[in-house]
Amino acid sequence: MPKQRLRELVSNLHEELERTPEVDAEGRELLRELTGDIEELVGHDSPPAKSRETAADQVETAAVRLEAEHPRLAGILNEIVDALGRLGI
């Protein structure tokens, strides 16, 4: 169930990103890379510890970066960080 929730959150992030044209190209690329990394981690039964730490840190950093201008995107990213934690990622 937690992996399914994480997939739903990544899908929600993609949808929200499409509805938020104000995100600059750098921010869009960052979010696309993060979601790709997350999807890759979710696909493995036991991702490497380094990948887990990096993914969670990167998502959290992106959430902080977007918090002021795009709170909905930041909120989804924070939910993703929580879901990663519940999965031990």
Number of C-alpha atoms within 10 A of each C-alpha: 7 13 15 11 14 22 18 13 19 23 13 15 22 17 12 15 19 12 10 14 10 12 16 10 10 9 15 17 12 15 22 16 13 19 22 13 18 22 15 12 18 19 11 9 7 11 14 11 11 9 15 19 14 13 20 22 13 18 25 18 15 19 24 15 14 17 16 10 11 16 14 17 23 22 16 18 29 21 19 25 21 16 20 23 14 12 14 12 22
